[in-house]
Amino acid sequence: MGTKDEGHAVMSGEGTIAVDRALALLQAFRPGDGALTLAELANRTGLNKSTILRLAVSLQRANLLVKLPVGGFRLGGQLLSLAAIFRESLHLDREVRPRLVALAAEAGESASFYLVEGNMRICVVRVEADQAVRDAAPLAQASPLTTDETATGLVLRRLPGRNVGAVDGPFAPIFTSGLRIAETASVSAPILGGGSTFIGALTLSGPAFRLTADSASVLAPLLAKSAAELSAIFGWAPQ
């Protein structure tokens, strides 16, 4: 017979597994998905159907998952409430978006704010350029970071890149062109928080014929200044 501590450890381990599996169910949904069938959830998560149905009961009680009368599951409305709390906690609508609006207007290119979730990059705020030709980057879509060599990917992975412009210091932007999509380019700078903790990336992106290395060099001081101002929201201060 196991001890009380051993039993508690087993229960704790089982609880962790259940949480991981429940999160896997929620993360199985992708941009553009409506409802997913039980078979689709099983295929995407690798979980068996009985486990999915058992976990779904708890997720439904929390309104994180909804079972449809015609079969299948969709995400629940509680996620919208959590997303609103998340946006508010980061001051996205009140403080971040206005700065991206100003940056996009002055730079003439689309401005985006990216965060890292696990090994994925997520665009949480984006302001499109007021241009007839511009790049496209869906808001809130998660993309793998593992092999992302774009300026945004390098900044989010905290790797060195091709510096542009006469800018030194923690917000010196880096530039890439034609990596994920041949016709697009981007220039990106890090966003820092208190104690210089890493927060995310601020990126200007556009068509490669317009956002060249030369134009990125011109935009670099503006991007670095915006990155410093945005970082101040998250508690960064010059050393």
C-alpha positions in Angstrom: 0.0 0.0 0.0 1.4 3.4 -0.9 1.8 6.2 1.5 -0.5 9.2 1.7 2.2 11.3 0.0 2.6 8.7 -2.8 -1.1 8.7 -3.3 -1.2 12.5 -3.5 1.6 12.5 -6.0 -0.3 10.0 -8.2 -3.4 12.1 -8.1 -1.4 15.2 -8.9 0.2 13.5 -11.9 -3.2 12.3 -13.1 -4.6 15.8 -12.7 -1.8 17.2 -14.8 -2.4 14.7 -17.5 -6.1 15.5 -17.6 -5.4 19.3 -17.8 -2.9 18.7 -20.6 -5.4 16.6 -22.5 -8.2 19.2 -22.0 -5.9 21.9 -23.3 -5.0 19.7 -26.3 -8.7 19.5 -27.1 -9.1 23.3 -27.1 -5.9 23.8 -29.1 -7.1 21.3 -31.8 -9.3 24.1 -33.2 -7.7 26.1 -36.0 -8.5 29.4 -37.7 -11.5 28.9 -40.0 -12.9 25.9 -38.0 -16.5 25.9 -37.0 -17.5 22.6 -35.4 -15.3 19.6 -35.2 -16.6 16.0 -35.1 -15.5 13.6 -32.5 -13.4 11.8 -35.1 -11.7 15.0 -36.1 -10.8 15.8 -32.5 -9.5 12.3 -32.0 -7.4 12.6 -35.2 -5.9 16.0 -34.3 -5.2 15.2 -30.6 -4.3 11.5 -30.7 -6.8 10.9 -27.9 -9.3 8.2 -28.0 -12.9 9.0 -28.3 -14.0 7.9 -24.8 -11.3 10.2 -23.3 -12.5 13.1 -25.4 -16.1 12.6 -24.3 -15.1 12.5 -20.7 -13.0 15.6 -20.9 -15.7 17.4 -22.9 -18.1 17.1 -20.0 -15.9 19.3 -17.8 -15.1 21.7 -20.6 -18.8 22.1 -21.3 -19.5 22.9 -17.7 -17.0 25.7 -17.9 -18.5 26.9 -21.2 -15.1 26.3 -22.9 -16.6 23.8 -25.3 -20.1 23.3 -26.7 -21.6 20.1 -27.9 -24.0 20.7 -30.8 -27.3 18.9 -31.2 -26.4 17.8 -34.7 -23.1 16.3 -33.5 -19.7 17.8 -33.1 -18.2 20.4 -30.9 -17.3 24.1 -31.1 -15.5 26.4 -28.8 -17.5 27.9 -26.0 -18.2 31.6 -25.2 -16.2 31.6 -22.1 -13.1 31.9 -24.3 -14.3 35.3 -25.5 -14.4 36.5 -21.9 -10.9 35.2 -21.3 -9.7 36.8 -24.5 -11.2 40.2 -23.4 -9.5 39.9 -20.0 -6.2 39.0 -21.8 -6.5 42.0 -24.1 -7.2 44.3 -21.1 -4.3 42.9 -19.1 -1.9 43.8 -21.9 -3.5 47.2 -22.5 -4.0 46.1 -26.1 -7.0 48.2 -27.1 -6.3 51.2 -24.9 -2.6 51.7 -25.3 -1.0 49.3 -27.8 -3.4 49.7 -30.7 -3.1 53.5 -30.9 0.6 53.3 -31.1 0.4 50.8 -33.9 -2.1 53.0 -35.7 0.4 55.9 -35.5 3.3 53.7 -36.5 1.5 52.3 -39.6 0.4 55.8 -40.6 3.9 57.3 -40.4 5.7 54.3 -41.9 3.2 53.5 -44.7 3.4 49.8 -43.9 1.4 47.4 -41.8 2.2 47.3 -38.1 1.9 44.1 -36.0 2.5 43.1 -32.4 3.4 39.5 -31.8 3.6 37.3 -28.7 5.1 33.8 -28.2 2.9 31.0 -27.0 4.9 27.8 -26.5 6.7 27.3 -29.9 4.1 29.4 -31.8 4.0 33.1 -32.7 0.6 34.9 -32.5 -0.3 38.3 -33.9 -2.4 39.9 -31.2 -2.7 43.4 -32.7 -2.4 44.4 -36.3 -3.0 47.7 -38.2 -3.1 47.5 -42.0 -1.2 49.9 -44.1 -3.2 52.5 -46.0 -1.8 51.2 -49.3 -3.4 49.6 -52.3 -0.8 46.8 -52.2 0.1 45.3 -48.8 0.9 42.0 -47.2 -1.6 39.8 -45.4 -1.2 38.4 -41.9 -4.3 37.0 -40.2 -4.9 38.3 -36.6 -4.7 35.7 -33.8 -3.4 32.9 -36.1 -0.7 30.8 -34.5 2.3 29.9 -36.7 5.2 27.7 -35.8 8.4 29.4 -34.7 10.8 26.5 -34.9 11.9 27.2 -38.5 10.8 30.8 -38.7 13.7 32.8 -40.1 11.8 36.0 -40.8 12.6 39.2 -38.9 9.6 38.6 -36.6 10.6 35.0 -36.0 14.3 35.9 -35.3 13.2 38.5 -32.8 10.7 36.2 -31.1 13.4 33.4 -30.9 15.9 36.0 -29.7 18.3 35.3 -32.4 20.6 37.7 -34.2 19.7 39.0 -37.6 20.6 41.6 -40.2 20.5 44.9 -38.5 19.3 47.9 -40.5 19.6 51.6 -40.0 22.0 53.5 -37.7 20.2 52.3 -34.6 22.0 50.8 -31.5 20.7 49.5 -28.2 18.1 46.9 -27.2 15.5 48.0 -29.9 17.8 47.8 -33.0 15.6 46.4 -35.8 16.4 43.5 -38.0 15.3 43.0 -41.6 14.4 40.0 -43.8 12.8 39.7 -47.2 11.3 36.9 -49.2 11.5 34.1 -46.6 8.0 32.9 -45.7 6.5 34.5 -48.8 8.7 35.6 -51.7 6.9 38.8 -52.3 6.9 40.2 -48.7 9.5 41.7 -46.4 9.5 42.7 -42.7 11.6 44.7 -40.2 11.1 43.9 -36.5 12.3 45.0 -33.1 11.8 43.4 -29.6 9.4 44.6 -27.0 10.7 44.4 -23.4 9.2 44.7 -20.0 10.4 45.4 -16.5 13.9 44.3 -15.8 14.3 43.9 -19.6 12.2 40.8 -19.7 11.3 39.8 -23.2 7.6 40.4 -24.1 7.3 40.1 -27.9 8.0 41.7 -31.3 6.9 44.9 -33.1 7.0 44.4 -36.8 6.5 46.5 -39.9 5.7 44.4 -43.0 4.9 45.0 -46.6 5.6 44.0 -50.2 9.2 43.3 -51.0 9.3 45.8 -53.9 8.5 48.6 -51.5 10.0 47.5 -48.2 13.5 47.1 -49.3 16.7 47.0 -47.2 17.1 50.7 -48.0 13.6 51.7 -47.0 13.9 49.5 -43.9 17.0 51.5 -42.9 15.0 54.7 -43.2 12.2 53.2 -41.1 14.5 51.7 -38.5 14.7 54.7 -36.1 10.9 55.1 -36.2 10.4 51.4 -35.4 13.0 51.5 -32.6 11.4 54.5 -31.1 7.9 52.9 -31.2 9.3 49.7 -29.7 10.8 51.7 -26.8 7.5 53.5 -26.2 5.5 50.3 -26.4 8.0 48.6 -24.0 7.5 51.4 -21.5 3.9 50.3 -21.2 5.1 46.9 -20.0 7.4 48.4 -17.4 10.7 48.7 -19.3 13.0 51.6 -18.3 16.4 52.6 -19.6 19.2 51.2 -17.4 
